[in-house]
C-alpha cells in the first residue's frame, strides 16, 4: 500500500499579466508519496474543477526532465530543493507529512507572468534566434570520426549542451542574469569546429540580445550553477567572457 501524506499548498494565483496576484492556500490530503509534484498538482486541479473553481495554470510538457517547461519555484528553490532535478522529476516523498509548500512562478523581469505559475520564457528563444545556431553550410552529415575532436573537448561541449533552457538560472540569480544559459549555448558551439566560424558574431549578438531583453549582470554568486537542474558549470561563463572579449578585440 502506498504511503500518503497531508500537505498544505500556498500557490501564487494571478489571473493575467497585469492582474494583482496573491497566495491562495489549499489543503491536500492523502497524497501518494510515489506521485510526482506535477501529478499532485493534477490531482489538485481535478479537485478544483469538481468544485467549479478555476484550476491552477502551470507549464509542463514531456514530464521526463528534458524540455524544461516545468518552471516552478518551490519553497524558495527553482524546481524544488533537490539538486539536479526538474519539477516533473521531483516526488512527493521528498516532503514531510503536514508540511507547507510554497509554489511560485519564476521571479524575473525578463519572464513576465502569463497566468498563475506560467511565465513567458520567450526571451530565451529570442537570445537563441540572435545567434545560438550554425548558419554556414557544413555539407552532409559526416562520419562520427571524420572530424577528430578530443574526448575532453567533446565532454565539455556535451556538458554545455545539456542545458534545457528552463530559466532556473535567471530565476535563482539575485540580478536576474541569464549568463549561464547564454554561456552554455555559446560554449557548446564555440568548442566544436562547426561553430568556430561564427564564434565572434555569435558571442556579440547573444550578449547584446540578453542585455536588450532586460536580464541583469552576472556577479559570480554561483546561485545559477547551484540551482541548475542539469548541473551546467559556471566555467562556461568564463568561456563566454573570453569569446566576447576576443570578438571585441577583432573589431
N, C-alpha and C positions, 0 to 999 in steps of 0.2 A: 504493500500500500504506500502511495506517495506521501511524503511528508508535506504538510501545509503550514503556512504562516499567515498571520494577520498583519497588514501594513497600512499606514496612513500616507496618502499621496497628497503633496502640495504641488499642484500643477499650475503653471502660468497659462492663463486664458486671455486671449486678445482677439477680438472679432475681426480686426483688419489692421493694415499698416499704420493708419492714423488714429485708430481707436485706443482708448486708455486700457491698459491691461491690469490684471490683478491675479493673485494666487487664489485658487479655489481648492478646498480640501475634500478629498474623497476617501472613504473607508473601504478597504478591500479585505475581505475575509476568505479564509481557506484557499490561499494562493499556493499552487503547487510549486515546490522548490525546484522541480525539474523544468519548469517553464522558463522561457527567456523573458527578458524585460519587455520586449515588444509584444510577446504573446500575452503578458499580463495586461498591457495597455489595450490589446484587442478585447480581452475579457471586460475591462472597464467600459470600453465603447459599446459593447453589446448590452451591457447593463444600462448605460445611459440611453441608448436607442429604445430599449424596452420601457424606459421611464419617460419617453418622449422628450428627451433632452438632447442638446447639441453634443455630438461626440467630439473628442479631443483630436485636433488635426496634428499629425506628425508625419515626418518623412520616412519612407522605407522603400526598399525595392528587393534586392537579392536575398537579404537576411542570411548571408553567408560570410559577412565580413570583408566583402570585396568592393562594393560600389561606393561606400562612404556616405550613403544617403541618410543613415540613422543618426543624425546630428542632434543629440540631446545632451544637455548639461545636467548631470545627476549628482546631487549632494556636493556641489562645488567643483566637479571634475567633468571635462568633456568625455563622454562615453562611460562615465562612472569611474569608481576608484581603482578597478583592476587595470594593471598596466598591459599594454599591447593587446587591448580588447576593444572591439567596437560594441556599440549598444546592443545590436542584434545578437551578439555572442555572449552578452552578459546574462547570467542566470540568477534567478531569484534566491538560489541557495547562498548567494553572497550577502544576503541581507538577513537581519535578525528579526525574530518574531516581535511584533509590536513597534518596529522601527518606523520613524517618519522619514519619507523620501521626498526630497525637493527636486522637481523636474522643471527645467527652464530651456528656452531656446538659446542658440549661440548669442552672446552679447558682444557684438562688434558693429561699429558704424557702417562698415562695408557690407554687412549681412543684415539688411533690414527685415524685420518680422513680416511675414505674409499673413499668417494666422496661427494663433496658439503657439505651438512648438516648431512651426515651419518657418524657415528663413530663406531669403533669396540669396543663393550662393553663386549667382551668375557672374559675380566679379571674378571668380576663379576661372570661369570659362573665357572671359574677356582677356585675362592675362595669358592663357594658353593661345588664344587667337592672335595675340600680339607677337608671338614668336616661339611657342613651345612645340615646334614641329620641324621636319626636314622637308624643304620645298624643292631642292635640287633633284635632278634626275639621277638616280643611283642604279638604273638598269633593272634587270630581273633579279629575282631572289637568288643570292649566291649560295654556294655550298657552305655548310657550317664552318668549315676550316679554310675557306678561301681567303678570308681577311684575318691574319693572325692577331689575336688580342690576348694579352696575358691574363691569367686567371684572376689575379688580384684586381686588375682594372675591370674585368667583366663582373666580378663580385661587387665591386663598389658601384658600378653603373646599375646593377640589379637592385642594390640597396636603395638607391635613389628612386628607381622605377617602381618600388613597392608603394610609394605614396599614392593614396586613393583620393586625394583632394577633398577630404571631408570637411576641412576648415577648423579642426580641433586646435591646430597650432595658433591660428589667429584668435580663436575664442579664448585660449588659455593665456595668451600674451597680454601683459598689462598695457602694452602700447597698441594692441590690435594689429601686430605686424604679420605680414604674410611671407616673411623671408624664408622660412623653412620650406614652404610649398614651392615658392619660386626657385629656391636653390635646388630643390630636388629635381624639378623639371629641367632646369638649365644643366645641372650636373649630369644627369643621365645621358644627355645628348653631347655635352662637352667632352665626355670621356671616350666616346666612340668615334671612329673615323668618319662615319656618315654625317655626324653633327658638327664636326670641326669647321667645315667650310663656312657655315653661317654663324659661328660662335659669337663673333663681335656684335653683329646686328641683333642676335637673339638676346644677349645679356642686356644691351641698352634698351631694347624695345620692351622687354618684360618688366624691367625695373621701372621704366618710365610709366608703363600702364599701371603697375602696382601703386605708384605714388599718385597717379591721376585719380584712381578709384578710392583714395582716402585711407589706405592702410597706413598704420603707424611705422615708426622706425624701429629697427632691432637694437636692443641694448644688451644682448647676450645674457639674459637671465636664465636661459635654458628651460623655461617652462614649456616651450613648444616640443622639445625632444622628450621631456618627461611625460607629456600627455598624449603624444602621437601614438595612435593605435597600431601603427606599423613600425614603431621604433626607428624612424628615419633620423639619422645622426646630424647634429648641428655642424659637423665638419663640412657638410655640403654648403653651408652658408659661407664658410671661408673660401671655398672654391668659387662661389658666385661672386664674392667680392673681388677675387683675383681676375675672373673673367671680365667683370665690369671695368676694373682699372686698366686692364690690357686694352680693352676696346677704346677707352678714353685716350690712352697714350697713342694709339694708332691714329686717332682723329687729329 
